[in-house]
Each structure stands twice: as structure tokens, then as C-alpha cells.
Amino acid sequence: MLQTLFGSNIPSIQELSNNVDMLFLNVHSIWKDNQPVPPNVVHIGGIHTRLSKALPKDMDLLLNASSNGVIYFSLGTNVNTTNLPPDKVQMMVNVFSQLPYDVIWKLDKDTIPGKTENIKLFKWVPQADLLKHPKIKLFITQGGLQSTDEAIDAGVPVIGIPMLADQWYNTEKYQYHKIGIKLDLTDLTEEVFRKAIDTVISDKSYRENMIRLRTLMKDEPRTPLENAVWWIEYTLRHGGAKHLRAAGVNSPSWESCLVETRVELVVSCPSVFECQTRQTHLRWSSPFPSPEVVKSWDWTLGDAVTRLKLITLPLLYILPL
């Protein structure tokens, strides 16, 4: 595909990946737990968000006429709701039909069995604009990153029902930041679904936490778009930005992960420790040498080096790769 678009002389993907001067990530650093990155990795989360536009007239009339507010339900563009298990779809219909709220459901069908008057079906929805309407009480989403960004931008609390990819991570973050609730479709029942909806709408802390998170993410000297433009111009001004890359950026993975050192340690002193399945956990099978034992050692130069490794190198395993 690259050769078709850019010609046969384009370098291989491996060469291109080793020649990246600037990397833009469409996610906010807070959402990624503030992971440390080199200066040539720039977070531009929310770059697609914009000022709201007027809603279609029929949708605007529906929202303004709603007495108790509106719930918006969409599983995004990658999940066809009609392909969900029929019993789960019917369960959702049953719950929505019992609510005092109107429900805007993004669905690629004109009708659905059991649909009641308060359930409104739309094949297309201007999601970002809809979420910013003051009558929206709750957003039930699959947990995609852009949908999450738009919910944060609108200050609307969420219920996440993850289906694939990063949606599992994002919906876990809903609970971590206390901006919503994560549900598992497999175990979802009418009782659980109804309780989650009632909880998120009635507990004002979910909306308050969402607004606070939005404030934290937006309190920056430049907008995501301005930040991207500034760094692109910076890279052009200086003929690249390799001086901002991490020193080990092109190192082979076995070298950057200290595989050689770790193998040497395991071979030379396998009884010092045991690593659990996760790399970030450590379980000692024997303690560090006691001061009395250290004093009894014959400190030749070779032994000193070996024993220094014995004491210090296990600490590497406390840190994640």
C-alpha cells in the first residue's frame, strides 16, 4: 500500500519506524496514567473536539420537549447493535421502556420489538453536539476513545459496555476516575442495567467528577491543535527532532530490556529469587545476604564484582519493563 501511494522507492516500514522524529498521541497524558515519555512524544488528546453546532431540528425539538431529560445510547460505528444477542437487546428495551427518561438510541434499524414511545431510534447522530445539550443525563457507550473524549468535553457521565480493543481499558478508567460505571455484556441483566442507570443519574458526583476531569485536561497553555501545530513547526525549523528522542530508541528489545544481564544473573545465582508471572511483581525465595555473611566473604576483585551483582541486580526486576 505504501509503495502504491508513495512510489517504489519508499523505505521499508522497519526503516521508517526507526526514523521517527516526532510522535503525536491522540490521548491525554492523564488518561494514560502520566506515563513518562521523551520530549518528541506529544500528547494531543481531544484534538478532534470542537465548538458545538446546531442540532437537526427534529432532534432539537425532541430534546427540548423532554420533561425528565434524555439518555443517549450508542455502541459506536464498529459494533452493530442488531448483531448483539437478541436476549440482550430485548433486555435493554425492557429497561429503557420502564424509565422516566427519553432515550435516543443510535440503531441501524427503523424499529425494534417492544419499543415504547420514550425510545427514539436514529441511524445517525451528531454525537459531539448531542452530548453538549443540557437535557442529556447519561451517555451509554461502548467506551471508544473518541466517544470518551466527547463525553468528557461535554461533561456527561457514562456507562461503559466494552466490546473490543481499547474499550476495556477506557471503561476501567471510568471507574478509576469515578465518572461512570463499567458493565460486562455477558453478565448484564435487567436488574444490573437498571441499577447502573439509576446510580449514575441520581448520584451527582459522577457528573461533578466528569466536569472536574474536563477542567484538569483543558487547563493547558495551548489547545491540542495548537500544540500539534507548534511542534510540527518546531520540527521543520530545526530540520528534524532526533535530538529529542530517547537514547535507546533504536536499541534492540533484548538490549533495552537487559536480557543479557538478567540471563547472567539467573544462571549465576538462580536461587536468589523467583519472578511471578507478572514482571512487576517480585517474590523472594531467600533474603539478601546478612551483614555477617557479607563480612565473611573473601573480597577478591572478581568476587566483589559478582557479589555486587548478586545484591543489586535483583532490584531491576522490581521495575516494569
Helices and strands as residue ranges (DSSP letters): H 2-6, H 13-17, E 23-25, G 29-32, E 41-43, H 57-65, E 70-74, G 81-83, H 86-98, E 102-106, E 119-122, H 127-131, E 136-141, H 145-154, E 158-160, H 167-176, E 180-182, G 185-187, H 190-202, H 205-218, H 224-237, G 242-244, H 253-256, H 259-268, E 273-275, E 282-284, H 291-296, H 301-312, G 313-318
